[in-house]
C-alpha cells in the first residue's frame, strides 16, 4: 500500500462560488509582514546575521558577527517604511492584515498601537523570523506556543491567523494541533480558501502568495521599479476580475514588507495599483480574518469517508460490491492512492488501471467502458 499525501486535485474543474459579500466579483486582500526586530541577529540569540529579503544583493549569513548594514536596512522598515505604509492604507481606507513576528511586535509598541488604532488584523508570523525547516518537532511546537503567548501579551488578544513562511514540513500540522487558529496561510496552492484535516481538526487554509509579493524586489528574477510591481499586480487583478464577472469569483492576495515596499520609489507603484482597484465596482477588500469568518459560515467543512484513508478490509467492503469483479477493489487498494482518488472520477481511474493490468482471462469480456458505465454512477452517489 502506498499513500500520496499531496492534494493535486483541489476543487477540480468546478470550484465553489465564494459568495463574497455584496456579490463582489473578487476579494483583494493586502498583507503587511512585520518582521523588523525579529530577524536573525546575534542580539536575538541567533548564530548568524540575517541574509533574506533586503536590498543587499547576494547577502549571506555572517556566522558569529553582527551585520550592521543588514540591521540598518531592517531598522528602516520599522522606523520609516511602516509609517509610510500606514499613511497610505489609512488614507485610502484599505484594511490590512499584519503578519506580525511576536518578538518584532514586542520591540515596536508604537507601531502595534497604530495597527490597533487602524483596526488592522494582527495575525501571528511566528516567534522569530527564522527558518523552521531543521527544527526538531518538539522545539517547533514550543516555539509556536511561545509565539502565541508573547503575541497575546503584547497585543492583548491571541492571534486568530497564522503564517510562518520559513516553515518545516511539520509546521502546518503543529499549528493546526495547537487548536486556536481560525486560519493558517502556509500554503500557496489555490485562488480560494480550502479545508485540511489533521486528526479530528478541520483547519481552514487561506493561501498566501510569493508572486504578487514585494519580496521580488529582493529576488532574481524580480521587480526593479515600482511600475514593474504595479504592472504585475494590475494584470493579476484584471484577469481575476474578468473571471469573477464570468461567474467564477476568486481571491487575490498582495504580500508586502515594510523595508521593501516602504521605500519611496517602490510604494508609488502600490499606490497606483490601489487606485486601479478602487476604480472598479464589486470589489471586496477584507482582512484575512474577514475571509476566514465568511468562508467558515458560507462553506463549512463536511467530512466524508475517504477511500485513500480506508484500511484494506473497509475498502473492499465498501467498493467490492460496486464492481463487476471484487478482485479489482482488492488490488486497487494496494496501488498508490491519495486525495485525487477520493473522488468518483479519481477512484474510477484506479479501478480502470487494475483492469488494464489484469490478464485476458481475468478481464474476460469486461472493458473499461463497461466498468465506467456500471461503476461511475454508484461512485458518484458516495463520493464528490
C-alpha positions as a Markdown table, in Angstrom:
| # | Residue | x | y | z |
|---|---|---|---|---|
| 1 | Unk | 0.0 | 0.0 | 0.0 |
| 2 | Unk | 1.3 | 3.4 | -1.0 |
| 3 | Unk | -0.4 | 6.7 | 0.0 |
| 4 | Unk | 0.5 | 10.0 | -1.6 |
| 5 | Unk | -0.3 | 12.9 | 0.8 |
| 6 | Unk | -0.2 | 15.9 | -1.6 |
| 7 | Unk | -3.6 | 17.1 | -2.9 |
| 8 | Unk | -3.1 | 17.9 | -6.6 |
| 9 | Unk | -6.8 | 18.0 | -7.4 |
| 10 | Unk | -8.1 | 20.8 | -5.1 |
| 11 | Unk | -11.5 | 21.9 | -6.2 |
| 12 | Unk | -11.1 | 20.3 | -9.6 |
| 13 | Unk | -13.0 | 21.8 | -12.6 |
| 14 | Unk | -15.8 | 23.2 | -10.5 |
| 15 | Unk | -14.6 | 25.5 | -7.8 |
| 16 | Unk | -17.3 | 26.7 | -5.4 |
| 17 | Unk | -18.8 | 30.2 | -5.7 |
| 18 | Unk | -17.3 | 32.0 | -2.7 |
| 19 | Unk | -20.4 | 34.2 | -2.5 |
| 20 | Unk | -18.3 | 37.2 | -1.4 |
| 21 | Unk | -20.2 | 39.8 | 0.5 |
| 22 | Unk | -22.2 | 42.3 | -1.6 |
| 23 | Unk | -21.9 | 40.0 | -4.7 |
| 24 | Unk | -18.2 | 41.0 | -5.2 |
| 25 | Unk | -16.5 | 39.6 | -8.2 |
| 26 | Unk | -13.1 | 39.5 | -6.5 |
| 27 | Unk | -11.7 | 39.7 | -3.0 |
| 28 | Unk | -8.4 | 41.7 | -2.9 |
| 29 | Unk | -6.5 | 41.3 | 0.4 |
| 30 | Unk | -3.3 | 43.1 | 1.5 |
| 31 | Unk | -0.8 | 41.6 | 3.9 |
| 32 | Unk | 1.9 | 43.6 | 5.6 |
| 33 | Unk | 4.7 | 41.4 | 7.1 |
| 34 | Unk | 6.1 | 43.0 | 10.3 |
| 35 | Unk | 9.4 | 41.2 | 10.8 |
| 36 | Unk | 11.8 | 44.0 | 11.7 |
| 37 | Unk | 13.4 | 43.2 | 15.1 |
| 38 | Unk | 12.5 | 39.5 | 14.8 |
| 39 | Unk | 15.0 | 38.5 | 12.1 |
| 40 | Unk | 18.3 | 36.6 | 12.5 |
| 41 | Unk | 20.6 | 38.7 | 14.6 |
| 42 | Unk | 23.2 | 38.0 | 17.3 |
| 43 | Unk | 21.3 | 40.4 | 19.5 |
| 44 | Unk | 18.4 | 38.0 | 19.3 |
| 45 | Unk | 20.4 | 34.9 | 20.3 |
| 46 | Unk | 20.9 | 33.7 | 16.7 |
| 47 | Unk | 24.2 | 32.2 | 15.4 |
| 48 | Unk | 24.5 | 34.5 | 12.4 |
| 49 | Unk | 23.2 | 37.6 | 10.8 |
| 50 | Unk | 20.1 | 37.8 | 8.5 |
| 51 | Unk | 20.6 | 37.3 | 4.8 |
| 52 | Unk | 17.0 | 37.2 | 3.4 |
| 53 | Unk | 14.8 | 39.9 | 1.8 |
| 54 | Unk | 16.9 | 43.0 | 1.9 |
| 55 | Unk | 18.4 | 45.5 | -0.6 |
| 56 | Unk | 21.9 | 43.9 | -0.3 |
| 57 | Unk | 22.5 | 41.8 | -3.4 |
| 58 | Unk | 23.8 | 38.3 | -2.7 |
| 59 | Unk | 23.7 | 38.7 | 1.0 |
| 60 | Unk | 24.9 | 35.7 | 3.1 |
| 61 | Unk | 24.7 | 35.0 | 6.8 |
| 62 | Unk | 27.7 | 36.2 | 8.8 |
| 63 | Unk | 28.3 | 33.4 | 11.5 |
| 64 | Unk | 29.2 | 34.9 | 14.8 |
| 65 | Unk | 29.0 | 38.5 | 13.6 |
| 66 | Unk | 26.5 | 41.3 | 13.5 |
| 67 | Unk | 25.8 | 42.7 | 10.1 |
| 68 | Unk | 25.5 | 46.4 | 10.7 |
| 69 | Unk | 24.2 | 47.3 | 7.2 |
| 70 | Unk | 21.6 | 44.5 | 7.3 |
| 71 | Unk | 20.3 | 45.5 | 10.7 |
| 72 | Unk | 20.1 | 49.1 | 9.4 |
| 73 | Unk | 18.0 | 48.1 | 6.4 |
| 74 | Unk | 15.6 | 46.2 | 8.7 |
| 75 | Unk | 15.5 | 49.2 | 11.0 |
| 76 | Unk | 14.4 | 51.4 | 8.1 |
| 77 | Unk | 11.3 | 49.2 | 7.7 |
| 78 | Unk | 10.3 | 49.8 | 11.3 |
| 79 | Unk | 11.3 | 53.5 | 11.5 |
| 80 | Unk | 10.2 | 54.8 | 8.2 |
| 81 | Unk | 8.7 | 52.2 | 5.9 |
| 82 | Unk | 5.9 | 51.2 | 8.3 |
| 83 | Unk | 4.7 | 54.7 | 8.8 |
| 84 | Unk | 4.7 | 55.5 | 5.1 |
| 85 | Unk | 2.5 | 52.4 | 4.5 |
| 86 | Unk | 0.3 | 53.3 | 7.5 |
| 87 | Unk | -0.4 | 56.7 | 5.9 |
| 88 | Unk | -1.1 | 55.1 | 2.6 |
| 89 | Unk | -3.5 | 52.4 | 3.7 |
| 90 | Unk | -5.4 | 54.5 | 6.3 |
| 91 | Unk | -5.6 | 57.4 | 3.9 |
| 92 | Unk | -7.0 | 55.2 | 1.2 |
| 93 | Unk | -9.4 | 53.4 | 3.5 |
| 94 | Unk | -8.0 | 49.9 | 2.8 |
| 95 | Unk | -7.8 | 47.5 | 5.7 |
| 96 | Unk | -4.7 | 45.3 | 6.3 |
| 97 | Unk | -3.7 | 42.1 | 7.8 |
| 98 | Unk | -0.4 | 42.2 | 9.6 |
| 99 | Unk | 1.7 | 39.1 | 9.8 |
| 100 | Unk | 3.4 | 40.0 | 13.0 |
| 101 | Unk | 6.5 | 38.2 | 14.3 |
| 102 | Unk | 5.9 | 38.1 | 18.0 |
| 103 | Unk | 9.4 | 39.2 | 19.1 |
| 104 | Unk | 9.3 | 42.0 | 16.5 |
| 105 | Unk | 5.9 | 43.3 | 17.8 |
| 106 | Unk | 7.3 | 43.3 | 21.3 |
| 107 | Unk | 10.1 | 45.6 | 20.2 |
| 108 | Unk | 7.7 | 48.0 | 18.4 |
| 109 | Unk | 4.9 | 49.2 | 20.8 |
| 110 | Unk | 4.1 | 52.4 | 18.9 |
| 111 | Unk | 3.6 | 50.5 | 15.6 |
| 112 | Unk | 1.4 | 47.9 | 17.4 |
| 113 | Unk | -0.7 | 50.7 | 18.8 |
| 114 | Unk | -1.1 | 52.2 | 15.3 |
| 115 | Unk | -2.1 | 48.9 | 13.9 |
| 116 | Unk | -4.8 | 48.5 | 16.5 |
| 117 | Unk | -6.0 | 52.1 | 16.1 |
| 118 | Unk | -6.5 | 51.4 | 12.4 |
| 119 | Unk | -8.4 | 48.2 | 13.2 |
| 120 | Unk | -5.9 | 46.1 | 11.3 |
| 121 | Unk | -5.9 | 42.4 | 12.0 |
| 122 | Unk | -2.6 | 41.2 | 13.6 |
| 123 | Unk | -2.0 | 37.6 | 12.8 |
| 124 | Unk | 0.9 | 35.6 | 14.0 |
| 125 | Unk | 4.1 | 35.3 | 11.9 |
| 126 | Unk | 5.8 | 33.1 | 14.4 |
| 127 | Unk | 8.0 | 33.8 | 17.4 |
| 128 | Unk | 11.1 | 34.8 | 15.4 |
| 129 | Unk | 11.6 | 35.3 | 11.7 |
| 130 | Unk | 13.9 | 32.3 | 11.2 |
| 131 | Unk | 13.9 | 29.0 | 9.3 |
| 132 | Unk | 11.9 | 26.2 | 10.9 |
| 133 | Unk | 12.9 | 23.6 | 8.4 |
| 134 | Unk | 15.6 | 22.0 | 10.7 |
| 135 | Unk | 13.8 | 22.4 | 14.0 |
| 136 | Unk | 13.0 | 19.2 | 15.9 |
| 137 | Unk | 9.3 | 18.8 | 16.2 |
| 138 | Unk | 9.3 | 19.4 | 20.0 |
| 139 | Unk | 11.3 | 22.6 | 19.6 |
| 140 | Unk | 9.0 | 23.9 | 16.9 |
| 141 | Unk | 5.9 | 23.1 | 18.9 |
| 142 | Unk | 7.3 | 25.0 | 21.8 |
| 143 | Unk | 8.2 | 28.0 | 19.5 |
| 144 | Unk | 4.6 | 28.1 | 18.3 |
| 145 | Unk | 3.2 | 28.1 | 21.8 |
| 146 | Unk | 5.6 | 30.9 | 22.9 |
| 147 | Unk | 4.7 | 32.9 | 19.8 |
| 148 | Unk | 1.0 | 32.7 | 20.8 |
| 149 | Unk | 1.9 | 33.6 | 24.4 |
| 150 | Unk | 4.1 | 36.6 | 23.6 |
| 151 | Unk | 1.7 | 37.9 | 20.9 |
| 152 | Unk | -1.2 | 37.8 | 23.3 |
| 153 | Unk | 0.9 | 39.6 | 26.0 |
| 154 | Unk | 2.0 | 42.3 | 23.6 |
| 155 | Unk | -1.3 | 43.0 | 21.8 |
| 156 | Unk | -3.9 | 42.0 | 24.4 |
| 157 | Unk | -5.6 | 39.4 | 22.2 |
| 158 | Unk | -4.4 | 36.0 | 20.9 |
| 159 | Unk | -3.9 | 35.7 | 17.1 |
| 160 | Unk | -6.6 | 34.1 | 15.1 |
| 161 | Unk | -4.5 | 33.6 | 12.0 |
| 162 | Unk | -1.0 | 32.2 | 11.4 |
| 163 | Unk | 1.7 | 32.4 | 8.7 |
| 164 | Unk | 5.2 | 31.1 | 9.2 |
| 165 | Unk | 6.7 | 31.5 | 5.8 |
| 166 | Unk | 10.0 | 29.8 | 6.5 |
| 167 | Unk | 8.2 | 26.7 | 7.6 |
| 168 | Unk | 9.1 | 23.0 | 8.0 |
| 169 | Unk | 7.1 | 20.0 | 6.7 |
| 170 | Unk | 5.6 | 19.8 | 10.2 |
| 171 | Unk | 4.6 | 23.4 | 10.7 |
| 172 | Unk | 1.0 | 23.4 | 9.4 |
| 173 | Unk | 0.1 | 20.2 | 11.3 |
| 174 | Unk | 1.6 | 21.6 | 14.5 |
| 175 | Unk | -0.2 | 24.9 | 14.2 |
| 176 | Unk | -3.5 | 23.1 | 13.5 |
| 177 | Unk | -2.9 | 20.9 | 16.5 |
| 178 | Unk | -2.4 | 24.0 | 18.7 |
| 179 | Unk | -6.1 | 24.3 | 18.1 |
| 180 | Unk | -6.7 | 28.1 | 18.4 |
| 181 | Unk | -6.4 | 29.3 | 14.8 |
| 182 | Unk | -9.3 | 30.2 | 12.5 |
| 183 | Unk | -6.9 | 30.0 | 9.6 |
| 184 | Unk | -3.4 | 29.1 | 8.5 |
| 185 | Unk | -1.8 | 30.7 | 5.4 |
| 186 | Unk | 1.3 | 28.5 | 5.0 |
| 187 | Unk | 0.2 | 27.4 | 1.5 |
| 188 | Unk | 0.2 | 28.8 | -2.0 |
| 189 | Unk | -1.9 | 26.2 | -3.7 |
| 190 | Unk | -5.2 | 27.8 | -4.8 |
| 191 | Unk | -7.1 | 31.0 | -5.5 |
| 192 | Unk | -9.7 | 30.2 | -2.9 |
| 193 | Unk | -9.6 | 29.1 | 0.8 |
| 194 | Unk | -9.9 | 25.4 | 1.4 |
| 195 | Unk | -10.1 | 23.0 | 4.3 |
| 196 | Unk | -7.5 | 20.4 | 5.5 |
| 197 | Unk | -8.0 | 17.6 | 8.0 |
| 198 | Unk | -5.5 | 16.9 | 10.8 |
| 199 | Unk | -6.8 | 14.2 | 13.0 |
| 200 | Unk | -10.0 | 15.5 | 14.4 |
| 201 | Unk | -9.2 | 19.1 | 13.5 |
| 202 | Unk | -10.8 | 20.7 | 10.4 |
| 203 | Unk | -8.4 | 23.5 | 9.6 |
| 204 | Unk | -9.2 | 26.4 | 7.2 |
| 205 | Unk | -6.3 | 27.3 | 4.9 |
| 206 | Unk | -6.2 | 30.7 | 3.2 |
| 207 | Unk | -3.5 | 30.6 | 0.6 |
| 208 | Unk | -0.8 | 33.3 | 0.6 |
| 209 | Unk | 1.3 | 34.5 | -2.3 |
| 210 | Unk | 5.0 | 34.6 | -3.2 |
| 211 | Unk | 4.4 | 36.1 | -6.7 |
| 212 | Unk | 2.1 | 39.1 | -6.0 |
| 213 | Unk | 4.7 | 40.0 | -3.4 |
| 214 | Unk | 7.2 | 42.8 | -3.0 |
| 215 | Unk | 9.8 | 40.2 | -1.9 |
| 216 | Unk | 10.6 | 40.0 | -5.6 |
| 217 | Unk | 12.3 | 43.4 | -5.3 |
| 218 | Unk | 14.9 | 41.4 | -3.4 |
| 219 | Unk | 15.0 | 38.3 | -5.6 |
| 220 | Unk | 16.0 | 37.5 | -9.1 |
| 221 | Unk | 14.2 | 37.5 | -11.4 |
| 222 | Unk | 12.1 | 40.1 | -9.8 |
| 223 | Unk | 10.9 | 43.7 | -9.7 |
| 224 | Unk | 13.3 | 46.6 | -10.4 |
| 225 | Unk | 10.9 | 49.6 | -10.3 |
| 226 | Unk | 7.5 | 50.3 | -8.7 |
| 227 | Unk | 6.0 | 50.2 | -12.2 |
| 228 | Unk | 7.1 | 46.5 | -12.6 |
| 229 | Unk | 5.3 | 45.6 | -9.4 |
| 230 | Unk | 2.2 | 47.7 | -10.4 |
| 231 | Unk | 2.0 | 46.1 | -13.8 |
| 232 | Unk | 2.1 | 42.6 | -12.5 |
| 233 | Unk | -0.5 | 43.3 | -9.8 |
| 234 | Unk | -2.7 | 45.1 | -12.3 |
| 235 | Unk | -2.6 | 42.2 | -14.8 |
| 236 | Unk | -3.4 | 39.7 | -12.0 |
| 237 | Unk | -6.3 | 41.8 | -10.8 |
| 238 | Unk | -7.7 | 42.3 | -14.3 |
| 239 | Unk | -7.6 | 38.6 | -15.0 |
| 240 | Unk | -9.2 | 37.6 | -11.8 |
| 241 | Unk | -11.8 | 40.3 | -12.1 |
| 242 | Unk | -12.8 | 39.1 | -15.5 |
| 243 | Unk | -13.1 | 35.6 | -14.2 |
| 244 | Unk | -15.4 | 36.9 | -11.5 |
| 245 | Unk | -17.5 | 38.7 | -14.0 |
| 246 | Unk | -17.8 | 35.4 | -15.9 |
| 247 | Unk | -19.1 | 33.7 | -12.8 |
| 248 | Unk | -16.0 | 32.4 | -11.1 |
| 249 | Unk | -15.0 | 34.9 | -8.3 |
| 250 | Unk | -11.6 | 34.4 | -6.8 |
| 251 | Unk | -9.3 | 35.9 | -4.2 |
| 252 | Unk | -6.1 | 37.9 | -4.8 |
| 253 | Unk | -3.5 | 38.4 | -2.1 |
| 254 | Unk | -0.8 | 41.1 | -2.1 |
| 255 | Unk | 2.2 | 40.5 | 0.1 |
| 256 | Unk | 4.2 | 43.5 | 1.4 |
| 257 | Unk | 7.2 | 44.2 | 3.7 |
| 258 | Unk | 7.9 | 47.5 | 5.5 |
| 259 | Unk | 11.6 | 47.6 | 4.5 |
| 260 | Unk | 10.9 | 46.8 | 0.8 |
| 261 | Unk | 7.7 | 48.5 | -0.5 |
| 262 | Unk | 8.1 | 51.1 | 2.2 |
| 263 | Unk | 10.8 | 52.8 | 0.1 |
| 264 | Unk | 9.6 | 55.9 | -1.8 |
| 265 | Unk | 10.4 | 54.6 | -5.2 |
| 266 | Unk | 8.6 | 51.4 | -4.7 |
| 267 | Unk | 5.5 | 52.5 | -2.9 |
| 268 | Unk | 4.4 | 54.7 | -5.8 |
| 269 | Unk | 3.5 | 51.6 | -7.8 |
| 270 | Unk | 1.5 | 50.2 | -5.0 |
| 271 | Unk | -0.5 | 53.4 | -4.7 |
| 272 | Unk | -1.3 | 53.4 | -8.4 |
| 273 | Unk | -2.5 | 49.8 | -8.1 |
| 274 | Unk | -4.8 | 50.6 | -5.2 |
| 275 | Unk | -6.2 | 53.5 | -7.3 |
| 276 | Unk | -6.8 | 50.9 | -10.1 |
| 277 | Unk | -8.7 | 48.6 | -7.7 |
| 278 | Unk | -10.8 | 51.4 | -6.3 |
| 279 | Unk | -11.9 | 52.5 | -9.8 |
| 280 | Unk | -13.8 | 49.1 | -10.1 |
| 281 | Unk | -17.1 | 48.2 | -8.5 |
| 282 | Unk | -17.9 | 44.8 | -7.0 |
| 283 | Unk | -14.6 | 44.5 | -5.2 |
| 284 | Unk | -14.3 | 43.4 | -1.6 |
| 285 | Unk | -11.1 | 44.4 | 0.3 |
| 286 | Unk | -11.2 | 42.5 | 3.6 |
| 287 | Unk | -8.7 | 41.5 | 6.2 |
| 288 | Unk | -7.8 | 37.8 | 6.2 |
| 289 | Unk | -9.8 | 37.1 | 9.3 |
| 290 | Unk | -12.9 | 38.5 | 7.5 |
| 291 | Unk | -12.3 | 36.0 | 4.7 |
| 292 | Unk | -11.9 | 33.2 | 7.3 |
| 293 | Unk | -15.2 | 34.2 | 9.1 |
| 294 | Unk | -17.0 | 34.4 | 5.8 |
| 295 | Unk | -15.7 | 31.1 | 4.5 |
| 296 | Unk | -16.4 | 29.2 | 7.7 |
| 297 | Unk | -20.0 | 30.5 | 7.6 |
| 298 | Unk | -20.6 | 30.0 | 3.9 |
| 299 | Unk | -18.6 | 26.9 | 3.2 |
| 300 | Unk | -18.3 | 24.9 | 6.4 |
| 301 | Unk | -16.2 | 21.7 | 6.1 |
| 302 | Unk | -18.0 | 18.5 | 5.6 |
| 303 | Unk | -16.1 | 15.3 | 6.3 |
| 304 | Unk | -16.7 | 12.1 | 4.4 |
| 305 | Unk | -15.1 | 8.6 | 4.4 |
| 306 | Unk | -12.1 | 8.9 | 2.1 |
| 307 | Unk | -11.1 | 5.9 | 0.1 |
| 308 | Unk | -7.4 | 6.7 | 0.3 |
| 309 | Unk | -7.6 | 6.6 | 4.2 |
| 310 | Unk | -9.6 | 3.3 | 4.4 |
| 311 | Unk | -7.9 | 0.2 | 5.6 |
| 312 | Unk | -7.9 | -2.8 | 3.3 |
| 313 | Unk | -11.0 | -4.6 | 4.8 |
| 314 | Unk | -13.1 | -1.4 | 4.8 |
| 315 | Unk | -12.1 | -0.5 | 1.2 |
| 316 | Unk | -13.0 | -3.9 | -0.1 |
| 317 | Unk | -16.2 | -3.9 | 1.9 |
| 318 | Unk | -17.4 | -0.6 | 0.5 |
| 319 | Unk | -16.3 | -0.9 | -3.1 |
| 320 | Unk | -16.2 | -4.6 | -3.8 |
| 321 | Unk | -20.0 | -4.9 | -4.2 |
| 322 | Unk | -20.0 | -1.9 | -6.6 |
| 323 | Unk | -17.6 | -3.6 | -9.0 |
| 324 | Unk | -18.3 | -6.4 | -11.5 |
| 325 | Unk | -15.3 | -8.2 | -10.2 |
| 326 | Unk | -14.4 | -7.8 | -6.4 |
| 327 | Unk | -10.7 | -8.5 | -7.0 |
| 328 | Unk | -10.5 | -5.1 | -8.7 |
| 329 | Unk | -11.1 | -3.4 | -5.3 |
| 330 | Unk | -8.6 | -5.7 | -3.6 |
| 331 | Unk | -5.8 | -4.8 | -6.0 |
| 332 | Unk | -6.7 | -1.1 | -6.3 |
| 333 | Unk | -6.2 | -0.7 | -2.5 |
| 334 | Unk | -2.6 | -1.8 | -2.9 |
| 335 | Unk | -1.6 | 0.9 | -5.5 |
| 336 | Unk | -0.7 | 4.5 | -4.8 |
| 337 | Unk | -3.8 | 6.4 | -3.7 |
| 338 | Unk | -4.2 | 9.9 | -2.5 |
| 339 | Unk | -6.6 | 12.8 | -2.3 |
| 340 | Unk | -7.0 | 12.7 | -6.1 |
| 341 | Unk | -8.6 | 9.3 | -5.7 |
| 342 | Unk | -11.1 | 10.4 | -3.0 |
| 343 | Unk | -13.5 | 11.4 | -5.8 |
| 344 | Unk | -15.7 | 9.3 | -8.1 |
| 345 | Unk | -13.6 | 10.1 | -11.2 |
| 346 | Unk | -10.3 | 9.5 | -9.4 |
| 347 | Unk | -11.3 | 6.2 | -7.9 |
| 348 | Unk | -12.7 | 5.0 | -11.2 |
| 349 | Unk | -9.3 | 5.7 | -12.7 |
| 350 | Unk | -7.7 | 3.5 | -10.1 |
| 351 | Unk | -10.1 | 0.7 | -10.8 |
| 352 | Unk | -9.6 | 1.1 | -14.6 |
| 353 | Unk | -5.8 | 0.8 | -14.1 |
| 354 | Unk | -6.3 | -2.5 | -12.3 |
| 355 | Unk | -8.5 | -3.8 | -15.1 |
| 356 | Unk | -5.9 | -2.9 | -17.7 |
| 357 | Unk | -3.2 | -4.7 | -15.6 |
| 358 | Unk | -5.3 | -7.9 | -15.5 |
| 359 | Unk | -4.7 | -10.9 | -17.7 |
| 360 | Unk | -7.0 | -11.6 | -20.6 |
| 361 | Unk | -8.6 | -14.5 | -18.6 |
| 362 | Unk | -9.2 | -12.2 | -15.6 |
| 363 | Unk | -10.8 | -9.5 | -17.7 |
| 364 | Unk | -12.9 | -11.7 | -19.8 |
| 365 | Unk | -15.4 | -9.6 | -21.7 |
| 366 | Unk | -15.2 | -6.7 | -19.2 |
| 367 | Unk | -14.0 | -3.4 | -20.8 |
| 368 | Unk | -13.0 | -0.1 | -19.2 |
| 369 | Unk | -16.1 | 1.4 | -20.9 |
| 370 | Unk | -18.4 | -1.1 | -19.3 |
| 371 | Unk | -16.7 | -0.7 | -16.0 |
| 372 | Unk | -17.3 | 3.0 | -16.1 |
| 373 | Unk | -20.9 | 2.7 | -17.2 |
| 374 | Unk | -21.6 | 0.3 | -14.3 |
| 375 | Unk | -19.5 | 1.8 | -11.6 |
| 376 | Unk | -19.3 | 5.6 | -12.0 |
| 377 | Unk | -22.9 | 6.3 | -11.1 |
| 378 | Unk | -22.5 | 4.2 | -8.0 |
| 379 | Unk | -19.3 | 6.0 | -7.0 |
| 380 | Unk | -20.9 | 9.4 | -7.6 |
| 381 | Unk | -23.6 | 8.5 | -5.1 |
| 382 | Unk | -20.9 | 8.0 | -2.5 |
| 383 | Unk | -18.1 | 10.5 | -3.3 |
| 384 | Unk | -17.6 | 14.1 | -4.6 |
